[in-house]
Amino acid sequence: MPHIIIEYSTNLETICDPQDLVDDLHAAAIADGIGPLTGVRTRAAARDLYQVADSHKRNAFVAIVARIGPGRAAPEKTRFLTALLDAAERSMAEAMQQYAIAFSCEVQEIDAEFRVNRNHVKTRLDGAGS
């Protein structure tokens, strides 16, 4: 953990590379240290169908959901949320000069009782595979 899911309005693709946002949020999650490196996953999905506020063509959105394992105190979750949101705004600073971007970020705890994880990346990183 964490698993970071980014949704964004497709109009942003005309002025920036969403992979940069993925890279920047992934780096922010690793730097924060809220979870082990082997558990960090970051992905993004463009949303073709959307409306933002008054539907102006230069309105856009970036919605971030970070799913983490249970047991972290509120200050730790708040610090992580802030780190992700700050990284997103830094990453999109140039785009924000042309577009009004609505950012949202939330941290959700995963119910450990109803989650199964089989992480073979950890095996590779631990040296058992290349």
Beta strands, then each sheet from edge to edge (+ up, - down):
strand 1: 3-9
strand 2: 41-47
strand 3: 59-68
strand 4: 100-109
sheet 1: 2+ 1+ 3- 4-
end
